[in-house]
Amino acid sequence: MSKTYRDPIQTRIERPQRLAAVVRTGLLDTPPEPSLDQLTALAAQRLGVPATFISLVDRDRDFYKSHFGFGEPLNSVRQLEGRTFCHYAIGSDQPLVIDDTTRDPVYRDVPTVTTLGVRSYLGVPLVMEDGEVIGSFCAIDFEPRHWRSEDVATMVELAQATMREIRLRVGQAEG
């Protein structure tokens, strides 16, 4: 009797407790919000990158609650289906730092490397108080880039500000 291979990334994405935490935020399929858009704009400015975003990782898609620098159609659609870097980023409570996506055997086959031209990625997990990772605060560049420790620190700080905003909304919805 052979064992069926189960993709560990997909298993992590589909954990019922994690998915419930994503839904509990009440943010899926909601319009952009100025307070979060200010954070993604600030991240792009501080890091000097073309695109930043706040991603909520649902079962079959990444929903972009906020973004800065997306072109069409992603600007309007605000979601991607299939494997993304955010799926890898939610696997830890530490930032995922990729200087050159095409040189890394794990990440070079992520579809957005070819479809969007993503060459470098920095993603900080968004962690709820119960420890569930709901998504990530991300920056990308279309060129290889060495992410400095200051870049990572800035993104961690902005991810923490994002989580304060999300917790405020969850608290208001529950109260």
Disulfide bonds with the S-S distance in Angstrom:
none
